[in-house]
Amino acid sequence: MQSEVSYQEWYELLMEAKRAGLTVEQVREFFEQLERKKEVNK
């Protein structure tokens, strides 16, 4: 099962989000939504 995301991947996503102009708060909400989707898909 390949659901583990490496810190490197998270970091790159975060940098992408910053370049796109997202705030830390928006990024956190986005990740929380992803986590909830993962929980639902189990």
C-alpha positions as CSV (number, residue, x, y, z in Angstrom):
1,M,0.0,0.0,0.0
2,Q,1.7,3.2,-1.2
3,S,-0.2,5.8,0.9
4,E,2.8,7.1,2.8
5,V,4.0,10.5,1.5
6,S,7.6,11.4,2.1
7,Y,8.6,14.6,3.9
8,Q,10.4,15.6,0.6
9,E,7.1,15.3,-1.2
10,W,5.2,17.3,1.4
11,Y,7.9,20.0,1.3
12,E,7.7,20.3,-2.4
13,L,3.9,20.5,-2.3
14,L,4.2,23.2,0.3
15,M,6.7,25.2,-1.9
16,E,4.3,24.8,-4.8
17,A,1.5,26.1,-2.7
18,K,3.5,29.1,-1.6
19,R,4.4,29.9,-5.2
20,A,0.7,29.7,-6.1
21,G,0.1,32.3,-3.4
22,L,-1.7,30.0,-0.9
23,T,-1.5,30.9,2.8
24,V,-0.3,28.4,5.4
25,E,-3.9,28.2,6.7
26,Q,-5.2,27.3,3.2
27,V,-2.6,24.7,2.8
28,R,-3.4,23.2,6.2
29,E,-7.1,23.1,5.3
30,F,-6.3,21.4,2.0
31,F,-4.2,18.7,3.8
32,E,-6.9,18.2,6.4
33,Q,-9.4,17.6,3.6
34,L,-7.0,15.1,2.0
35,E,-6.6,13.2,5.3
36,R,-10.4,13.1,5.7
37,K,-10.8,11.7,2.2
38,K,-8.2,9.0,3.0
39,E,-10.1,8.1,6.1
40,V,-13.3,7.8,4.1
41,N,-11.6,5.6,1.5
42,K,-10.4,3.0,4.0
